[in-house]
Amino acid sequence: MNETAKIHIGLLTPESANRSHFENFKKLLPPEISMTFEGLNLLRTSRYDLEGKSDEVIKRALELHRKNLVHGIIITGAPMVILNPGLETKVSQAVGLPVVTAVSAAIAALKALSTKKLTLMTPFDEAMNTRLKKHLLDAGITVLSCPPFEDQTVGAGSKVGPDELFTRAEKAFTEAREADAIYFQGASLDPLPIIQRLEEKLGVPVIASNPAMLWCILSRLGYKYSISGYGRLLASWPEIES
């Protein structure tokens, strides 16, 4: 833990914490924010390995808080929350801290920026995308396009470089026509390096799960920042709905 930090956040990821996309995530952190990254190592060969793991996540969250005295907890991975309904509430109640997950944070960010029609970019299979779309639709947000990802195995998203990802997102957005935002879910795609570039080219908000979770947890803790270079969500830091 950074001894000069005022706020300490714990992050639980279903995979290993030693993933390359977390290096870009760390670049978002203001100087007074420190973060402990801890891998649950629950994800083996399939995202569906995560189903029914609420009790294990609660146990690890309690351990994380006991060891690090965190102020809030981030749980990454849309499949984790999709396959474990009510996970965010269960962990928050057990630990007694604010907890945010990838899907809830992204929905909060999309609502804060008044977006209702999306281009969705994920590395997931059709069944997982269908579940994610339902979460969004239940929140009043419609997915207009979600291009299939040819390699849907765990970790395959990291094989797509930023320029290729930019081209894919631009094409999917253009084909959607009426979309008013792009939403990246699946941090292995690592869209952080291209968020600002996409927004400048297409003129719409671009939401990605990691920035959304950072904005959401810090907002719930009562903090507000302006972080430039990663799109309008972090730059404008809109109010979160209570």
C-alpha positions as CSV (number, residue, x, y, z in Angstrom):
1,M,0.0,0.0,0.0
2,N,1.2,3.5,-0.8
3,E,1.7,5.2,2.5
4,T,0.9,8.6,1.1
5,A,-2.4,7.5,-0.3
6,K,-5.6,8.6,1.4
7,I,-7.9,6.1,-0.2
8,H,-7.2,2.4,-0.6
9,I,-9.2,0.3,-3.0
10,G,-9.2,-3.5,-3.2
11,L,-9.7,-5.1,-6.6
12,L,-10.7,-8.8,-7.0
13,T,-10.4,-10.3,-10.4
14,P,-11.6,-13.8,-11.4
15,E,-8.3,-14.5,-13.1
16,S,-4.7,-13.8,-12.1
17,A,-3.9,-10.2,-11.0
18,N,-0.8,-10.3,-13.2
19,R,-2.6,-9.4,-16.4
20,S,-1.2,-6.8,-18.8
21,H,-4.3,-4.7,-19.0
22,F,-4.0,-3.9,-15.3
23,E,-0.9,-1.9,-16.1
24,N,-3.0,0.5,-18.1
25,F,-5.6,0.6,-15.3
26,K,-2.9,1.7,-12.8
27,K,-2.2,4.7,-15.0
28,L,-5.7,6.0,-14.2
29,L,-5.1,6.3,-10.5
30,P,-4.7,9.7,-8.9
31,P,-1.7,10.1,-6.6
32,E,-3.7,9.8,-3.4
33,I,-5.4,6.6,-4.6
34,S,-3.8,3.2,-4.0
35,M,-5.1,-0.2,-5.1
36,T,-4.4,-3.8,-4.1
37,F,-5.0,-6.2,-7.0
38,E,-5.8,-9.7,-6.0
39,G,-6.5,-12.6,-8.4
40,L,-9.1,-15.2,-7.4
41,N,-7.8,-17.7,-9.9
42,L,-11.3,-19.1,-10.4
43,L,-11.2,-18.9,-14.2
44,R,-9.7,-21.9,-15.9
45,T,-10.9,-22.9,-19.4
46,S,-14.3,-21.4,-19.6
47,R,-16.0,-18.2,-18.2
48,Y,-18.8,-20.5,-17.0
49,D,-16.3,-21.8,-14.4
50,L,-17.4,-18.8,-12.4
51,E,-20.9,-19.9,-11.8
52,G,-21.9,-20.4,-8.2
53,K,-18.8,-18.8,-6.8
54,S,-20.5,-16.1,-4.6
55,D,-19.3,-17.7,-1.3
56,E,-15.7,-17.9,-2.4
57,V,-15.8,-14.3,-3.5
58,I,-17.2,-13.2,-0.2
59,K,-14.5,-15.2,1.7
60,R,-11.7,-13.6,-0.4
61,A,-13.2,-10.1,0.0
62,L,-13.3,-10.5,3.8
63,E,-9.6,-11.6,3.7
64,L,-8.7,-8.7,1.4
65,H,-10.3,-6.2,3.8
66,R,-8.7,-7.7,6.9
67,K,-5.2,-7.7,5.4
68,N,-5.4,-4.3,3.6
69,L,-8.0,-2.2,5.4
70,V,-9.5,-1.1,2.1
71,H,-12.2,1.6,1.8
72,G,-14.1,0.0,-1.1
73,I,-13.9,-3.1,-3.3
74,I,-14.0,-3.6,-7.1
75,I,-15.0,-7.0,-8.5
76,T,-14.0,-7.2,-12.2
77,G,-15.4,-9.4,-14.9
78,A,-19.0,-9.2,-16.3
79,P,-19.3,-13.0,-16.3
80,M,-18.6,-13.1,-12.6
81,V,-21.7,-10.9,-11.8
82,I,-23.8,-12.3,-14.6
83,L,-23.3,-15.9,-13.3
84,N,-23.7,-15.0,-9.6
85,P,-26.9,-12.9,-9.3
86,G,-26.8,-10.4,-6.4
87,L,-23.1,-10.8,-5.9
88,E,-22.4,-7.0,-5.5
89,T,-25.0,-6.7,-2.7
90,K,-23.9,-9.9,-1.0
91,V,-20.3,-8.9,-0.8
92,S,-21.1,-5.4,0.3
93,Q,-23.3,-6.6,3.1
94,A,-20.7,-9.2,4.2
95,V,-17.7,-6.8,4.2
96,G,-19.6,-3.6,5.2
97,L,-18.1,-1.5,2.4
98,P,-19.1,-0.1,-1.0
99,V,-18.6,-2.7,-3.7
100,V,-18.9,-2.2,-7.4
101,T,-18.9,-4.7,-10.3
102,A,-18.2,-4.3,-14.0
103,V,-21.8,-4.4,-15.2
104,S,-23.3,-2.2,-12.5
105,A,-20.6,0.4,-12.9
106,A,-20.9,0.5,-16.6
107,I,-24.7,0.9,-16.4
108,A,-24.2,3.7,-13.9
109,A,-21.7,5.4,-16.2
110,L,-24.0,5.0,-19.3
111,K,-26.9,6.5,-17.4
112,A,-24.7,9.4,-16.0
113,L,-23.8,10.3,-19.6
114,S,-27.5,9.9,-20.8
115,T,-26.8,7.2,-23.3
116,K,-29.6,4.8,-24.3
117,K,-28.5,3.0,-27.5
118,L,-25.2,1.2,-27.7
119,T,-22.6,-0.5,-29.8
120,L,-21.4,-3.3,-27.5
121,M,-17.8,-4.7,-27.8
122,T,-17.0,-7.9,-25.9
123,P,-14.9,-11.0,-26.4
124,F,-17.7,-13.2,-25.0
125,D,-19.8,-16.0,-26.7
126,E,-23.4,-15.3,-27.8
127,A,-25.0,-16.8,-24.7
128,M,-23.0,-14.5,-22.4
129,N,-23.6,-11.5,-24.6
130,T,-27.3,-12.3,-24.5
131,R,-27.3,-12.2,-20.7
132,L,-25.3,-9.0,-20.7
133,K,-27.8,-7.4,-23.2
134,K,-30.6,-8.3,-20.9
135,H,-29.0,-6.6,-17.9
136,L,-28.6,-3.5,-20.1
137,L,-32.2,-3.7,-21.4
138,D,-33.5,-4.0,-17.8
139,A,-31.7,-0.7,-17.1
140,G,-33.4,0.9,-20.1
141,I,-30.3,0.7,-22.4
142,T,-30.6,-1.0,-25.9
143,V,-27.8,-2.7,-27.7
144,L,-28.0,-2.0,-31.4
145,S,-24.9,-3.9,-32.5
146,C,-22.6,-6.5,-30.9
147,P,-20.2,-7.9,-33.4
148,P,-19.2,-11.6,-32.8
149,F,-15.7,-12.2,-31.6
150,E,-14.2,-15.0,-33.6
151,D,-12.0,-16.4,-30.8
152,Q,-14.2,-16.6,-27.7
153,T,-11.7,-18.5,-25.5
154,V,-10.6,-17.1,-22.2
155,G,-7.9,-14.4,-22.7
156,A,-8.3,-14.3,-26.5
157,G,-9.2,-10.6,-26.3
158,S,-5.6,-9.7,-25.4
159,K,-4.4,-10.9,-28.8
160,V,-6.2,-7.9,-30.5
161,G,-4.0,-4.8,-30.7
162,P,-5.2,-1.3,-30.2
163,D,-5.3,-0.3,-33.9
164,E,-7.3,-3.4,-34.8
165,L,-9.6,-2.9,-31.9
166,F,-10.1,0.8,-33.0
167,T,-11.0,-0.4,-36.5
168,R,-13.5,-3.0,-35.2
169,A,-15.2,-0.6,-32.9
170,E,-15.4,2.2,-35.5
171,K,-16.9,-0.3,-38.1
172,A,-19.5,-1.7,-35.6
173,F,-20.5,1.8,-34.5
174,T,-20.9,3.0,-38.1
175,E,-23.1,0.0,-38.9
176,A,-25.3,0.6,-35.8
177,R,-26.2,4.1,-37.1
178,E,-28.3,5.3,-34.2
179,A,-26.0,4.3,-31.4
180,D,-25.1,7.1,-29.0
181,A,-22.2,5.4,-27.2
182,I,-19.8,2.5,-27.4
183,Y,-19.4,0.2,-24.4
184,F,-16.4,-2.1,-24.1
185,Q,-16.9,-5.0,-21.7
186,G,-14.1,-7.5,-21.2
187,A,-10.9,-5.9,-19.9
188,S,-8.7,-8.3,-21.8
189,L,-9.5,-6.2,-24.9
190,D,-7.7,-3.4,-23.1
191,P,-9.5,-0.4,-24.8
192,L,-8.0,2.2,-22.5
193,P,-5.4,3.3,-25.0
194,I,-8.0,4.1,-27.7
195,I,-10.9,5.6,-25.7
196,Q,-10.0,9.2,-26.2
197,R,-9.1,8.6,-29.9
198,L,-12.5,6.9,-30.5
199,E,-14.4,9.7,-28.8
200,E,-12.6,12.3,-30.9
201,K,-13.3,10.5,-34.1
202,L,-16.9,9.4,-33.5
203,G,-18.2,12.2,-31.2
204,V,-19.9,9.9,-28.7
205,P,-19.0,8.6,-25.2
206,V,-16.9,5.5,-25.0
207,I,-17.4,3.5,-21.8
208,A,-15.0,0.7,-20.7
209,S,-15.5,-1.4,-17.6
210,N,-12.2,-0.5,-15.7
211,P,-12.6,3.3,-15.9
212,A,-16.3,2.9,-15.1
213,M,-15.5,0.9,-12.0
214,L,-12.9,3.4,-10.8
215,W,-15.3,6.3,-11.3
216,C,-18.1,4.4,-9.6
217,I,-16.3,3.3,-6.5
218,L,-14.7,6.7,-5.9
219,S,-18.0,8.5,-6.5
220,R,-19.7,6.2,-4.0
221,L,-16.9,7.1,-1.5
222,G,-17.6,10.8,-2.0
223,Y,-14.6,11.7,-4.2
224,K,-14.5,13.5,-7.5
225,Y,-11.7,13.9,-9.9
226,S,-10.9,15.0,-13.5
227,I,-8.7,12.5,-15.3
228,S,-7.8,13.6,-18.8
229,G,-6.9,11.4,-21.8
230,Y,-9.3,8.6,-21.2
231,G,-12.7,9.9,-22.4
232,R,-15.4,12.1,-21.1
233,L,-16.5,9.9,-18.2
234,L,-13.3,10.4,-16.3
235,A,-12.6,13.9,-17.6
236,S,-16.1,15.3,-16.7
237,W,-16.7,13.0,-13.7
238,P,-20.6,13.2,-13.8
239,E,-22.6,12.7,-10.7
240,I,-23.6,9.1,-10.0
241,E,-27.3,8.4,-9.4
242,S,-28.0,7.7,-5.8
